[in-house]
Amino acid sequence: YQAVMGTNPSYFSGYPNRPVEKVSWFNAIEYSNRRSIQEGFTPCYSYSTYGTNPANWPTGWNTNETYHTNISCSWSANGYRLPTEMEWMFAAKGGTQMHDYIYSGSNDLNLVGWFNGNNNPYGTKSVGGLQANELGLFDMSGNVFEWCWDIYGSYPDGSQNNPTGLSTGASRLLRGGGFVNGSDSCTVSGRNSHVATVNSSTIGFRCVR
C-alpha cells in the first residue's frame, strides 16, 4: 500500500508485514486504480464522468459517504479491484476445492484466523502466520475485516450467476471479521458493512485481478 500510495495509514504502522488498515472503501478504490496504472493494466473504476485516473478526480470526491455511488466498475477491465461479496466468499470457502468449513480453511478458527480468542498481544498479526485455506489464501477469517465492492443489502431472491450487488444503498460490504471480533464474525458467510468513508484499525482489504 505504501509503495503505491506513498503512505502507510495503519494504526500498527511499525509492522510492515501486517495487513494495511485504517483504509476507507474510497482508499481501497483509489489504491486499485493507482496500482493498475502503475503496473500497466486498465483501471476498473471510474468516478462519475472524470475517468479512471484518480489524479483527475475532483477535490473532495472521497469525503462524503454518499459519493460512493459515483464510482462505477468496468468488469471487463484487467486491472485491480475489490472482490464482489460472492467472489470473496467463493475464495474464502476454498473455491472448487471447498470443504464447507465454517471458517476459511478450517472448522477451528485458532488454526486459520486471529480473533479475540487468540489475539494476545493485542493487534493485527503478520500475514500468513497461520494455516492457509484450500486455495493457499491466508487470513480470510480474522486479522482485519476486508472491504468488498458490493453495496450492503438483503440477498436477492432466486438463483444468481456471479452477482455484483445492489445499485443503491448507504454502505459497502465487509467480510471476514477482525482481531477484535468474536468467532461468529469470522465465518465465511458472516456479513458486515460500513459507510465508504470510515477507517478503522480493524478494516483492510485485498484485491483481485
C-alpha positions in Angstrom: 0.0 0.0 0.0 2.8 2.4 0.9 4.6 1.7 -2.4 1.5 2.7 -4.4 0.0 5.5 -2.2 3.2 6.9 -0.6 1.9 6.5 2.9 1.0 3.8 5.5 -2.1 4.9 7.4 -2.1 1.8 9.6 -2.5 2.1 13.4 0.0 -0.7 13.6 2.3 1.0 11.0 5.6 -0.1 12.5 5.0 -3.7 11.3 5.3 -3.8 7.5 4.3 -7.5 7.2 0.9 -6.9 8.8 -2.2 -6.0 6.7 -2.8 -2.4 6.0 -5.7 -1.0 7.9 -7.4 2.4 8.6 -8.2 2.5 5.0 -11.7 3.5 3.8 -13.6 1.9 0.9 -12.7 5.0 -1.1 -9.0 4.5 -0.2 -9.2 0.9 -1.5 -10.8 2.1 -4.7 -8.1 4.7 -5.3 -5.3 2.2 -4.5 -6.7 -0.3 -7.0 -6.7 2.2 -9.9 -3.3 3.7 -9.0 -1.8 0.2 -8.8 -3.4 -0.7 -12.1 -1.9 2.4 -13.8 1.5 1.8 -12.1 1.7 -1.8 -13.5 0.3 -1.0 -17.0 -3.2 -2.5 -16.6 -6.5 -1.0 -17.4 -8.1 0.5 -14.3 -11.5 -0.9 -13.4 -13.0 2.1 -11.6 -14.3 5.4 -12.9 -15.6 8.3 -10.8 -18.7 9.9 -12.3 -17.6 11.5 -15.7 -14.0 12.1 -14.6 -12.4 8.9 -16.0 -10.3 6.3 -14.3 -7.2 8.3 -13.2 -7.6 9.4 -9.6 -5.3 12.3 -10.3 -8.2 13.8 -12.4 -10.9 13.2 -9.9 -12.4 16.3 -8.2 -11.3 17.6 -4.9 -13.4 16.0 -2.2 -14.5 13.0 -4.2 -13.9 10.7 -1.3 -15.0 13.0 1.6 -18.8 12.4 1.7 -20.1 8.9 2.4 -23.0 9.4 -0.1 -20.5 9.8 -3.0 -19.8 6.0 -3.1 -22.4 5.5 -5.8 -20.4 7.9 -8.1 -17.9 5.0 -8.5 -18.6 2.6 -11.4 -16.8 -0.6 -12.3 -15.8 -1.9 -15.7 -15.9 -5.7 -15.1 -14.1 -6.4 -18.3 -11.0 -4.3 -17.4 -7.9 -6.3 -16.4 -6.8 -4.0 -13.6 -7.0 -4.5 -9.8 -10.3 -4.1 -8.0 -12.1 -5.2 -4.8 -13.8 -8.6 -5.0 -17.5 -8.8 -5.1 -19.1 -10.2 -2.0 -19.7 -13.5 -3.7 -16.2 -13.6 -5.2 -14.8 -13.1 -1.7 -17.0 -15.8 -0.2 -16.1 -18.3 -3.0 -12.4 -17.7 -2.4 -12.7 -17.8 1.4 -14.6 -21.2 1.1 -11.8 -22.6 -1.0 -13.2 -22.3 -4.5 -13.9 -25.6 -6.2 -11.8 -27.3 -3.6 -14.0 -26.2 -0.7 -14.7 -28.5 2.2 -17.5 -26.4 3.6 -15.6 -25.3 6.6 -17.1 -22.7 9.0 -14.0 -20.5 8.7 -11.6 -20.0 5.8 -9.7 -23.3 5.8 -10.8 -25.0 8.9 -13.6 -25.5 11.5 -11.1 -24.5 14.1 -10.6 -20.7 14.0 -7.5 -20.9 16.1 -5.7 -22.6 13.2 -6.6 -20.1 10.5 -7.6 -16.7 12.0 -6.7 -14.1 14.5 -9.7 -13.1 16.6 -10.5 -12.0 20.1 -10.0 -15.6 21.4 -6.3 -15.8 20.5 -5.3 -12.1 20.0 -2.6 -11.8 22.6 -0.8 -9.4 22.4 -3.5 -7.1 21.1 -3.3 -6.0 17.5 -3.1 -7.2 13.9 -0.7 -10.0 13.1 1.8 -10.6 10.2 0.1 -12.0 7.1 0.5 -15.8 6.6 1.2 -16.6 10.3 -1.5 -19.3 10.4 -2.7 -22.0 8.1 -3.9 -21.2 4.5 -7.2 -22.3 3.1 -7.7 -24.8 0.2 -6.6 -22.1 -2.3 -3.5 -21.1 -0.4 -5.1 -17.9 0.8 -4.3 -16.6 4.3 -6.2 -14.6 6.9 -9.6 -14.5 5.1 -11.0 -15.2 8.6 -9.9 -12.8 11.2 -7.0 -10.3 11.4 -8.8 -7.5 9.6 -12.2 -7.1 8.0 -11.9 -6.8 4.2 -13.9 -4.3 2.0 -15.9 -5.8 -0.8 -17.3 -4.0 -3.8 -21.0 -4.6 -3.1 -23.5 -2.2 -1.6 -24.9 -3.8 1.5 -28.5 -5.1 1.5 -30.6 -8.3 1.5 -29.6 -11.1 -0.7 -31.8 -11.2 -3.9 -34.4 -13.9 -4.4 -33.8 -16.8 -6.7 -30.7 -18.2 -8.4 -27.9 -15.7 -9.2 -24.9 -16.0 -11.5 -21.9 -14.1 -10.3 -23.9 -11.1 -8.9 -22.3 -7.7 -8.3 -24.6 -6.4 -5.7 -27.2 -3.7 -5.4 -27.1 -0.4 -7.3 -28.3 1.8 -4.4 -27.8 1.8 -0.6 -25.9 3.6 2.1 -23.0 1.3 2.9 -20.5 -1.2 1.5 -19.9 -4.8 2.4 -17.2 -6.0 4.9 -16.2 -9.7 5.2 -14.0 -11.9 7.3 -14.0 -10.5 10.8 -11.1 -8.9 12.6 -8.7 -9.4 15.5 -11.1 -7.7 18.0 -14.2 -9.8 16.9 -15.7 -13.0 18.2 -15.6 -16.2 16.1 -19.2 -15.5 14.8 -17.9 -12.5 12.8 -15.1 -14.5 11.2 -17.1 -17.2 9.4 -17.0 -17.5 5.6 -20.7 -16.4 5.5 -20.7 -13.6 8.0 -21.6 -10.2 6.7 -20.9 -6.7 8.0 -20.9 -3.2 6.5 -19.9 0.4 6.9 -20.1 3.7 5.1 -17.4 4.2 2.5 -15.6 7.0 4.4 -15.0 5.0 7.6 -11.5 3.9 8.5 -10.6 1.6 11.4 -7.7 -0.4 12.7 -9.9 -3.4 12.2 -10.6 -2.8 8.5 -8.4 -3.6 5.5 -8.8 -5.1 2.0 -7.4 -7.4 -0.6 -7.5 -7.0 -4.4 -8.4 -9.3 -7.2 -7.5 -9.0 -10.8 
